[in-house]
Amino acid sequence: MRRYAWMLAGSALIAASVAVIAPPEAQAEGLWDRVKDVYHMPETVDKLEAQLSETMRQSEEAAERFREAQNRLMSENEALRRSNEALEARLLAAEATIVEQRASGARWTRVLIAGAALLLGYFALARLLRLLVWRRQHREARDGSA
């Protein structure tokens, strides 16, 4: 166990020395080459690098499609909101017209009922007056003949 600890400490010391001595640009440029050399798996690293770049490209395409869909849906939402406002205005105008028509209908109904009542009242009053006149004449004729 001690042997592995010393090996690990030695590896860490070497890695730290290389990191301090080598400039950051050189470290970044040769990172993939060093990984290939260390693990002796250039094909696997190349395959992983290709998969990474393909995944990044697909991710960017998906993000672009998402932005396009979001913009399209936002514009559709705005159009639907404007259409909804216009329909609400038309609905309010239609409701106001219906209320006005009902009020007008009720007013005409009252006028017609009042006219019919006046006409019936006129005929009833005329009949009553004729009855009173007939009774008076009938009474006078009875009182005058007796």
Secondary structure, DSSP 4 states (H G I P E B T S, - for coil): -HHHHHHHHHHHHHHHHHHHHS-HHHHHHTHHHHHHHHHT-HHHHHHHHHHHHHHHHHHHHHHHHHHHHHHHHHHHHHHHHHHHHHHHHHHHHHHHHHHHHHHHHHHHHHHHHHHHHHHHHHHHHHHHHHHHHHHHHHHHHHHHH-
